[in-house]
Amino acid sequence: MAAPRSLPPLPGGGGSGARPAPASSGTLSIHYQGEVFSVNKDRFIIGRGKQSSDLTIKDPNVSRQHAMIEFSNGQYYIVDMGSTNGVEYNGQRVQRRAISNGDIFKVCDHELRFSFA
């Protein structure tokens, strides 16, 4: 019986078996209440304040500057800016978390869905 053939290694594979970093290439978009907001800067602010926020959420429970989307070392992160009511991911409060395609974060009762285009 012949030995099984092995496939050639994938380009750039290195054979370590390490998983690739979360996809963060392309433009990050936030889907909120039927609208799409492009994250077009390294520090994108989400909050209640009209003048101080790039995405304004009209809710008294949302802090003036509630959360920030930060681009650092090739990855987008959501960062709680010391808000009273926090940012949640899968029911857990988070201070800073990397954003992956399809992630849903909650700012108070408001769901924000993230996607890369």
N, C-alpha and C positions, 0 to 999 in steps of 0.2 A: 504494500500500500504506500502511495506517495505521501510525502510530508505536506501539510497544508501550506499554501503559498501565503507569504506575508505581503501586505500592501506597502507601497512606498510611503515614506513619511510625508506628512502634509507640509507644505512650504511654511517655514518659520515656526514649525511645531516645537522643535527643541526636545520633544519626547519627555518632558517633565510631568505631563498630565495635569498641570496647573490650569485652572479655569480662567478664561479671559476676564478682564475687568468688565464691570457693568457697562453696557453701551451708553455712552454719553456723547457720541459724536452727532453732529447735526444740530439743528435749532431746537432748543427746549421750549415747549409750549405748555401753558396752564389752561385747563378746561374748567370753567367756572360758570354756572348758571347759563349754559348754552352759548357762552362766548369763549373765544380762544385768545389768550394773551401770550405774545412772544416775549421770552426772556432775552432781552437784547443788550444787556449790560452785565458787568461782573458782580454788581450788588443791586438786586432787584427787590424792592421793599413791598411787603404785603401788610396792609393795615387799614385802620379806620380813617386816618387823616388824608383828606383830599390832596393837599399840597405836598405832604411828605411821603406819599405812597405811589408806587407804580401800578399796583392793583388795589383798588379801594373796595373794602367790604363794609357796607353800611349796616353796622350792628354795634350797639353800645357795649356788648361783651368783648368785642375785638379791640385790642389796644391800638393806640394811634400808629405806632410802628410795631407790629405784632411779630412778624417773621421776615426773614430775608432769604432769598435764593442767592447763593454765593458760588462763583466759579473759581475753583482752586485746584491746581495741579491736574488739569484736564478732566475734572469731575465736578458736577453740580451737587450742591448740598442745600438742604433746608435747615435754617438756623433760627431757633426761638430767640427773640431779641429781649428777653426778660419780661415777656407778657404775663399778665395775671392768670389767664386761662389756658395758656400753653398751646402746643402743637401735638397732634396725635397721629400715630401710624399704627394700624392694626390694633387700635384700642389702648396703646401704650403711649404715654407722654414721652416725647423726645426733645433733646436739646439741640442736637445736630445729627443729621443723617444724610448719607449719600442718596441721591435720587436715581432710580432706575425707571426705564420705560414702563408706563402703566401704573406706577405707584399712585396711591390715593392717600393724601394727608388731610386731616381735619383741623381747621382753625375755628374753634368753638363748634358751632353746628354746621359749618360750611365745608363741603367737600371740594378739594382741589385735586384734579387728576392731571398727571404729568405725562407728556409724550415727547418723543424725539422724532423730528422729521428729517 
